[in-house]
């Protein structure tokens, strides 16, 4: 734990935070090829009260014999109670920056799943994007008020964006929205196929479209059917 005293300067607090981050980095490097018996140390320290960011670094191991446990390596939560305009709440923000004189691969976030158990029947999810309109403790309860029912208005599970070109006209934006590597997809022991997008389990309570695009002044959609799929023109007016 890092104790922040009122008389400490911001520089000293930041220096302590940097030393803590360096220790966490060394531990991460040491555990990159770790085995279960190597987890003899757990880091769980709060950043300084006035440091650049508040974070908790930790390594969590589910010990043999444990059941129904939910282990989280790191958690980021930001709460808001303000109704004023212009507020934005980010749960977690991460950036990887390549400076002008630098060269190399830049990865904003790496979310890897390492399954070393050959008979594991649990689900493997590289990224799980969850929408909520009530707390997990109240998952079985109705929301207090439906009102205008705008809980999921303007929502998107994955939103791809970029800065626009500057006045110099340089290329900007992702060259591909989603790109798959050569060995990215493979069949499994029980399913003899693979898919770039699998929507086979969707049970939507509204008309469902695999793809929606702009058709002139209206929007069109590719809608699955019992015998394939069909294109629906002007989906906003479709029955």
N, C-alpha and C positions, 0 to 999 in steps of 0.2 A: 504494500500500500504506500502511496505517496501522500505525505501529510503536507498541506499547504498552510503556512502561517501568514498572518496579515502583513508582516514586515518583509516577507520575501519579495524580491523583484520579479517582474515578468520574465526577465532574462534567465534568472536562476530556475524558475519554474519550468520554462521551456527547455532548458538544458537537462533537467531531470527527466522530462517527458521524452526527450530524444534518447537518453540513456536507456530508458525503459523500452522504447521502441526498438533500439539496437539489440537489447537482450532478447526481446520477442523474436526478432529476425534470426538471431543465432540459434534460438531454440527451434524455430521453424526449419532452418537449414539442417539441424541435427536430426529432426524427426522426418525429414523428407523420405528417408529410406528406413524408417523405424520399424521395429517389430513390437508386438504387444508388450513384451517385457522391458522395452526401453522407456516406457512412460513412467519414469520415477519422479518427474518434476511436473508440476502444474503451475502455469502462470495465470494469475487472476488479480490484476492490479488496475485501479482506477487512475486515469490521467489527472494531472493537476487541475484544480478548479478553474484557473484562468488560462489554461493552455490553449493552443490553437484549436484543438478538437478534443471532445470527450470520447473515450473509447475504452473497451475492455478487451485485452488480449488473453486468450486462453486456449488450452488444448484439453480436450475431453476424451476420455476413453471409457467405453462401456465394457465393464469387467466381465469375465466368463461367469455364467450363471445368472446374469441379469436378464430380466424379461420385461417387456412393455415399457422400455426406457426410451426417452427422446433426448438425444444428445445434440447440442448445438455448439459449433465452434465459436461463433461470434453472433451477437445480436445487436441490431441497430433499430431504435424506435424514436420517432419524433411525434409529439402530440400537439394538437391545436384545439383551442376553445374559442377562437376569435371569429366573429362574423364579418369583420372588416374586409375590404377588398384588397387584392394584391398579395395575399399570403400564399406561400408555397411550403409544403412539408415534404422533406425527403427522408425516407427511412434509412437509406445508406447511399452515400455518394462516393464513387471512386474514379480517379482519373489517372491515366498513364500518359505522360507528356514526353514527346521527342523534341528537344530543343533544336535550334537552327543548325548547329554544328554537329548534331548527333546523327547516328545511323544505326538502324536495327529494328527488330520487330517490336511493335507497340500493342499491348493487350490491355484493354481497360479492365476487364474482369475475366478471370478463368474459373469456371465452375466445373470441376472434374468429379467423376464418380469412379472409385476404384473398388471393384468387387472381386475379392480374392477367394470367395467361397463358391465352389463349383456346384453346390446343391442349394444355393440360396433361391428361395421362391418369392422373395419380396420384390417390390417394384424398384426400379432404378430410374431416377429422374435427375437429369443434369441441371435442370432449372424448373422450379415449380412456382408458377405465378398465381397467387391466390387472391380472389376478390372477397371482401368481407363487408357486411353492413351491420354487424353486431359482434360483441366479444366472443371469444371461444367458449367462455363459461356459460354464455347464453345462447349457444348454438341451437338448442331445441326450442327456444322461445321465439314468439313473433316480435318484430320490431315494435318499439313503443308507438310509432305513428307512421302511417304510409303517406299521408298528405298528398303532395304532387308526385310522389313516387319517382323521384329523380336520383335514386341511389346509384344507379349505374350509367347515368347520362354521361356522354362523351368519354366512356371508358374504352380502353384497349389493353389487352393482355401484354402485347409487345408493341411499342411505338418506336419506329425508326425515324430519326431526324438528323439534321446536320446544319451547320452554319451555311448561309447562302454564299455565293461568290462575292468577293469584294469588288470594288470598282476597277481593280486591275484585271479582272476577268479570269483569274486562275481557276483550275479545276477544283471542285469541292463536292463533298457528299460521298456516300458509300458507292463503290462501283457495283456492289451486289447487295441486295437487302438480306438474303440468306444464301450462304454458299456452303456446299458439302465437300469435304475432303474425299480423297480416293477410297479410303477404307472407312468412311464415316458410318455407313449403314450396312447391316448384316442381318440375316435371319436369326431366329433363336431355336432352341431345342423343340419348342412346341408350336411355333408359328413358322410356316415355310415361306414367308415372304417378308419384305421390308417396305417401308413407305417414307417418303419425304414429309408428308403430312397425313396423319391418321385421325380421321374424324368419325370412325366407325362406331364409337361409343357415345356420340352426341345424341342427347334426347332433349332437343330444344323445345321450349314452350311457345315458340314463335316461328314463323317461316325461316328456314335455315338455308344458307347459301355457302357453297365452298369458296367462291370468289365473288367479290362485288367490284364493279368497275364503272367508269363514267362512259355512257353511250350518248354522245352529243349533249343535250340539255338534261338528260335523265340518267338514272343509274340502272344498270343491268346486273343480273346475278346468275351464277351457275348453280342450279338447285338439284340435289340428288333425288332420284326417283327409285321406285322398286325395280325397274329394269335398266337403270343407267343414270342419266342426268339430262336436264334440259335447261336452255337459256330462257330466262324470264326478263322481258323488257319492262322498264319502269317499275322497279320493285317497290317503290314507295306507294304506288297505286294498285299493285297486284292484290288480288283477293287472298 
